[in-house]
Amino acid sequence: MADRRRINGPGGITVAPVYEADEFVVSTRTRAPNGIRAQSPFSPHMVLSTHVKYAPFATRQRRGYLRDSTERDLSTHLEAALRGALIADRWPKSGVDVVVTIIEGDQARQVAVEQGSEEWDMMNVLSGCITVAAAALADAGIDCVDTVSGGVAALVSGADNDEPIMVLDPVPSEHSQILAACCVAYLPSRDEITNLWLKGSLPSSDASLHRDLVARAVHASKGANLAVAASLKESVIVG
C-alpha cells in the first residue's frame, strides 16, 4: 500500500543562494582497483577511465545530464595527466575509475561566459580536476610514481598599453585581454610534465615566452602540490 502522508514544503518562498565569495567545489570518487569485465581482452596494465561532469546545478546556466564537448575534452586531458603518474604494471587485468563532479562552479565563470572568455576559464577547471583526482588516487592507495598536481599561468595585456605580464591562476573576468594561457600537470619529485595544454598566440619576437609561461605554470603547480601533501599527511596522522 502506498504511503500517502503529506510532506509539507517550506512556509516561505525559496530562492537560489547567491554567494558573495567565489568558490569552486569539486567532488571526486575513485573505484580502484576493480576487475574489468570478463569479455574484455587481457591487459597487463591497469585500465584508467576518467569522467568529468558539471552537476546540473553547478552554474547559473543549468547543465544537461549528458556530457558536452567541453566536459569530454576535460576528461581526455585528465586521463593523460593521471596516466603518466600511475604505476599501471602492478595491477594487471584491473581498472580504476576516476569520476570528478563539479558541484559548485566559480561565480566568476558566469561573467566569463557573458564576456566570451569561457575557454580561458577551462584551464583553471582542468587544474583543479587534476589536483583533486591525484589526491583521490593517493587516498585510495593506488601506486603512483608521484602526486601529480595542476597549475595555470597566463600572459595578459598590461594596463595602459604596457608590456604584457604573466599571472598565476588567472581569473578571466579580471583582465581585459588574455593573450595566452598554459595548464600543466606536474610531478615535482621527478621534475616531469605529464600533460601540457597551451592555448593562445604568443609574440614571435620573443622565443623565450613559451618557456617562461610553462615555467610559471609549473611554479603554480608546486604550490598546489604542497597543499595536497599537507592534507594527505594530516589524513594519515588522523587515520
Secondary structure, 3 states (H helix, E strand, C coil): CCCCCCCCCCCCCCCCCCCCCCCCEEEEEEEEEEECCCCCCCCCCCEEEEEEEECCCCCCCCCCCCCCHHHHHHHHHHHHHHHCCECHHHCCCEEEEEEEEEEECCHHHHHHHHHCCHHHHHHHHHHHHHHHHHHHHHHHCCCECCCCEEEEEEEECCHHHCCCEEEECCCHHHCCCEEEEEEEEEECCCCEEEEEEEEECCCCCCCCHHHHHHHHHHHHHHHHHHHHHHHHHHHHHHC
